Amino acid sequence: MGRWLTSSLQRKLSVVVTASMIVPLLVLGLFAFLISSRITEQKTKLSGMDTLKQVEANLRYMLQDAENLSIFLIGERDIQQYLSRNEDHELDRVDILGRMTNLAASKKYIANIAIYPDRFDATLTTATWYESSNVAYPPAPHGDAVKAWTGVYPVQNYAGIQNVITLVRPIRSIHDYRPIGWLAISLDEKAISKDWAALGLGRGEGRLELIGPTGEILSSMDKSRLGKSLDQIEPGVQTLIQQGGSGTTTYGSGEDKRTLLYYPEQLTGWTLTGTVPYDQYKSENGYILILTAIAVTMSAAISAGLVWFTVRRVTRPLRVLTRHLSRIDPDRPLPLFRAESDDEIGRLGESYNLLGAHIESLKEEVIRGEARKKEADLRALQAQINPHFLYNTLSSIHWIALMSEEKKIADMVEGLSDFLRISLNQGKEYCPVGQEIAHIRHYVRVQSIRFPDKFAVHYIVDPALEQRMMLKLLLQPLVENAMIHGIQPKEGMGTITIMIRQDEERLNVLVLDDGAGMEADRLDQIRHSLVPSDEQEQHHSNNLWTEKEPMQQVSQGGYGLRNVNERLLLHYGAEAQLEVDSRVGGGTRISFSIPILEESP
């Protein structure tokens, strides 16, 4: 074993580093466990007292609210006038009862508000409680009593048995201080103890209770203990509570050993108590032991990681460089290698970064060359037409047609002349949106003479966009595609809709027809052909506008859509590419989105 250990520096470093990390953490974990097990009980007591203070604050709010409400009611003018009479007045009783009901409904912890007149037999109560031999009712105050809280007692209503605690106080005339009735405000015991379980006393294993001055249990998480005497259930506990003030103590032995926490309620003299099983501390200590074990295990894992880091640190840059080279994407730049040292590996990484930058520069140069080539091809195509000769010829044909009273021929020639003039656009790549729409109108004018009563074109263009600049000759191929492949195969008249609108900082264009549409496989072919391969591009470039492939055949082959899509990609980027949707008999929808330009780039 010793020879195996000393024969490898890596093994010796592994043992030394692991021992240096684990042993101190084991000692620290043992020390923390011993200290934590001693303060667990104190922590539980402090947390429990904070819980009792929170419960006491909520309880005091309810009690104070009930007392304030009772003061308001006994001094209310209409109630004083009603009770001062010698007989019941139904309208006044209904009005007072309605206001009492609204007050009771606004506070969920109030179960009932009742007024009992002294001078006549009429009880005003907001709740319907049924008579029962097993149900007690709050006694009326006697003598000079000002107010008093009853113990907990059950009442029966439409929902069953309900436990309540009632504040009773006499109602005296504000004029001569004579008794004219008495008031009872009952609090729902369930509402008082509603959130006690959620407070999690003793991690949910403790019990909260409200004890009256005589030791009666007024409210408890265990409803079977309500109304019983604390001394009968747990002898000696009431004596501990009556020592006054707040505090903690321990009672019982063995499995029944418990920690008692008590806190007085100042308004009524009641006492809030909390009991926590002593076994809770053992579970807390077990939790600390688990945490210590987890800490030691994590430290062992960290130690192994440090050993691995120390041994492998030298080869890490080479692994990173190999990973970069194995993940090369022809469409993306080479990932940057971050050199962390000036040694041979660092210099190798710098050479790799220089190579990546050189490759990216060459790629950009090739892309720019291809773009210039395509633009040059387009300009060469436009240059094949002599504008002045063509305009003069068309003007002569237009004059001859007018002289011969051939209005259709004259309109067709005039429309074609305007169409070609806008198409050439003095060699400029961009034009206003309004000019592009005018170009479409001239094209439609020519086609409407050729195909009368076959189609109608609707223009929905935001007037604010007409002076914005866009790449020219984008819409005419799309309208031609809709007319030839959508409207002509359809029986009857068809409709083409051109919509141009603004969406934030982009210009959205839609060409929609209600023509024949296309099958799903044909739609997939069109979408696939929008980005042609190099071989397809070369074929179409060699045959563009030749006699062997007239304009209609090129459009049928999808070249018009490919050309528009390619120009969009070259000038606006991938977000501007065409989107094509169609279904048989439902027409075709072609759309694209480009940035809004103020002027030509």
Buried (B, 14 or more C-beta within 10 A) or exposed (E): EEEEEEEEEEBEBBEEBBEEBBEEBBEBBEEBBEEBBEEBBEEBBEBBBEBBEEBBEBBBEBBEBBBEBBEEBBEBEEBBEBBBEEEBBEEBBEEBBEBBBEBBEEBEBBBBBBBBBEBEEBEBBBBEBEEEEEBEBBEBBEEEEEBBBBBBBBBBEEEEEBBBBBBBBBBBEEEEEEBBBBBBBBBBBBBBBEEBEEBEBBEEEBBBBBBBEEBBBBBBBEEEBBBBBBEEEBEEBBEBBEEEEBBBBBBBEEEEEBBBBBBBBEBBEBBBBBBBBBEBBEBBBEEBBEBBEEBBEEBBEBBBEBBEEEBEEEEEBEEBBEEBEEEEEEEEEBBEBEBEEEEEBBEBBEEBBEEBEEBEEEEEEEEEEEEEEBBEEBEEEBEEEEBEEBBEEBEEBBEEBBEEEBEEBBBBBBBBBBBBBBBBBEEEBBBBBBBBBBBBBBBBBBBBBEEEEBBEBEEEBBEEBBEBBBBBBBBBBBBBBBBBBBBBEBEEEBBBBBBBBEEEEBBBBBBBBBBBBBEEEEBEEBBEBBEBEEEBBEBBEEBBEEEEBEEEEBBBBBBBBBBBBBBBBBBBEEEBBBEBBBEEEEBBBBBBBBBBBEEEE
